[in-house]
Amino acid sequence: MDEELRSLTERLRQESGAPAAYDRLVATGDLDELAEVLVAPGQPLWARELAAFRLGLARDRRAFESLVLLLNHRDPERCVSAAHALARLGDPRTARAAAALATNELRVAYALHPVRLLVELRAPEAVPALITTLERRLRPHDPYRRVALACVDGLGALGDARARQVLGEALAHPTLAEAAARALALIPRQR
């Protein structure tokens, strides 16, 4: 069993109180039944999350909108699960949605998992979105250092020369300097 699926099912079993509906959603192989949970009125959040996650792992694009909403949720565990499922979904809209979430200043408190997803996807949108997000985090007294650090680490992992300037600026920030130096070392020198 996928480790993230195991973690999700354990968490949602507790959240749901393990009713028969939970057991049915965990056991079903019927993708249409799972998709119905996403659009049926009155479904609890745990049921929608479980259905969207399972559909995502099955590469069923009906899960896309629900997973994007969960990627931007206030609960970090839901964000982690959504990012995992979105990375496996294979929907071409995923990188654009993750970039929009990562760069949305009104929701920057929830940008950590979209940033990490962009790095995992290695999509063309990743580097510009991470640069934009990191530039905004370099302001004095910015409270979102975890997001900034994820951007620095991600830009290093992506190894794109366009990140050199913003990573150089990050060197001046004590909480980012060490990670920025490591990231810069991962970017190949232009000849």
C-alpha positions in Angstrom: 0.0 0.0 0.0 1.2 3.5 -0.9 2.6 5.1 2.4 0.7 8.3 1.9 -2.5 6.3 1.3 -1.9 4.4 4.5 -1.3 7.6 6.4 -4.4 9.3 4.9 -6.7 6.3 5.6 -5.5 6.1 9.3 -6.1 9.9 9.7 -9.5 9.8 8.1 -10.6 6.7 9.9 -10.2 8.7 13.2 -11.8 11.8 11.7 -14.8 9.9 10.4 -15.4 7.8 13.4 -15.0 4.7 11.1 -18.6 4.6 9.9 -19.8 2.1 7.2 -19.5 4.9 4.6 -15.8 5.2 5.4 -15.2 1.5 5.0 -17.1 1.5 1.7 -15.0 4.4 0.3 -11.7 2.7 1.3 -12.8 -0.7 -0.2 -14.5 0.3 -3.5 -12.8 -0.1 -6.8 -15.6 1.8 -8.5 -14.2 5.2 -9.7 -17.7 6.4 -10.6 -18.8 5.9 -7.0 -15.7 7.8 -5.8 -16.4 10.6 -8.2 -20.0 10.8 -7.1 -18.8 11.7 -3.6 -17.1 14.8 -5.0 -20.3 16.2 -6.4 -23.0 14.9 -4.0 -24.4 17.5 -1.6 -23.8 17.0 2.2 -20.7 14.9 2.0 -18.3 15.4 4.9 -14.8 16.8 4.1 -13.1 13.5 5.1 -15.2 11.6 2.4 -14.4 14.2 -0.3 -10.7 14.0 0.6 -10.6 10.2 0.5 -12.5 10.1 -2.8 -10.3 12.8 -4.4 -7.1 11.1 -3.2 -8.1 7.7 -4.5 -9.2 9.1 -7.8 -5.9 11.0 -8.1 -3.9 7.9 -7.5 -6.0 6.2 -10.2 -5.2 9.1 -12.6 -8.8 10.0 -12.9 -9.0 13.7 -13.7 -12.4 14.2 -12.0 -10.3 14.6 -8.8 -8.4 17.7 -10.1 -10.6 20.5 -8.7 -11.1 18.9 -5.3 -7.4 18.1 -5.0 -6.4 21.7 -5.8 -8.8 23.0 -3.2 -7.3 20.6 -0.7 -3.8 21.7 -1.7 -4.7 25.1 -0.4 -6.4 24.0 2.8 -5.5 25.3 6.2 -4.7 21.8 7.5 -1.2 20.8 6.4 -2.0 17.1 6.4 -4.7 17.7 3.8 -2.2 19.7 1.7 0.4 16.9 1.9 -2.1 14.3 0.8 -3.4 16.5 -2.0 0.1 17.3 -3.3 0.9 13.6 -3.3 -2.3 12.7 -5.3 -1.8 15.7 -7.7 1.7 14.6 -8.5 0.4 11.2 -9.5 -2.7 12.4 -11.3 -0.9 13.5 -14.4 -3.3 16.4 -15.2 -1.6 19.0 -17.4 -3.4 21.8 -15.4 -1.6 20.8 -12.1 1.5 22.9 -12.5 -0.4 26.0 -13.5 -2.7 25.6 -10.5 0.2 25.0 -8.1 2.1 28.0 -9.5 -1.0 30.2 -8.9 -1.3 29.0 -5.4 2.4 29.4 -4.6 2.4 33.0 -5.9 -0.9 34.1 -4.3 0.2 36.6 -1.7 -3.2 36.5 0.0 -2.7 32.8 0.7 1.1 32.7 1.2 0.6 31.0 4.6 -0.5 27.9 2.6 2.1 28.1 -0.2 4.5 25.5 1.3 3.0 22.5 -0.3 2.3 24.1 -3.7 5.9 25.1 -3.8 7.1 21.5 -3.0 4.7 20.1 -5.6 6.1 22.5 -8.3 9.6 21.1 -7.5 8.4 17.5 -7.7 6.6 18.2 -11.1 9.7 20.0 -12.6 7.2 21.8 -14.9 8.1 24.9 -16.9 6.0 27.0 -14.4 8.1 25.9 -11.4 11.2 28.1 -11.7 9.3 31.4 -12.4 6.8 30.7 -9.6 9.5 29.8 -7.1 11.6 32.9 -8.0 8.5 35.2 -7.6 7.5 33.6 -4.3 11.1 33.8 -2.9 11.5 37.4 -4.0 8.5 38.4 -2.0 9.8 36.5 1.0 13.1 38.4 1.1 11.3 41.5 2.5 12.4 42.5 6.1 10.5 40.7 8.8 8.6 38.3 6.5 7.0 35.7 8.7 7.0 32.9 6.0 10.5 31.6 6.3 9.5 28.0 5.7 8.0 29.0 2.4 11.2 30.9 1.6 13.4 27.9 2.5 11.3 25.6 0.4 11.7 27.9 -2.6 15.5 28.1 -2.0 15.8 24.3 -1.7 13.5 23.8 -4.7 15.4 26.2 -6.9 18.6 24.4 -6.0 17.0 21.0 -6.9 15.8 22.4 -10.2 19.2 23.7 -11.0 18.0 26.5 -13.4 20.4 29.4 -14.0 17.5 31.9 -13.9 17.5 31.4 -10.1 21.1 32.7 -9.6 20.1 36.3 -8.9 17.4 35.6 -6.3 19.5 33.0 -4.6 22.3 35.5 -4.4 19.9 37.9 -2.7 18.9 35.2 -0.3 22.5 34.9 0.9 22.0 38.2 2.8 19.3 36.6 4.9 20.8 34.7 7.9 18.0 32.1 8.0 18.4 31.4 4.3 22.1 31.9 3.7 23.3 28.3 4.2 20.5 26.8 2.1 21.0 29.5 -0.6 24.8 28.7 -0.8 23.9 25.0 -1.2 21.3 25.8 -3.9 23.8 28.0 -5.8 26.4 25.2 -5.7 23.8 22.9 -7.5 23.3 25.3 -10.4 25.7 24.5 -13.2 28.0 27.4 -14.2 27.4 28.9 -17.6 30.4 28.7 -20.0 
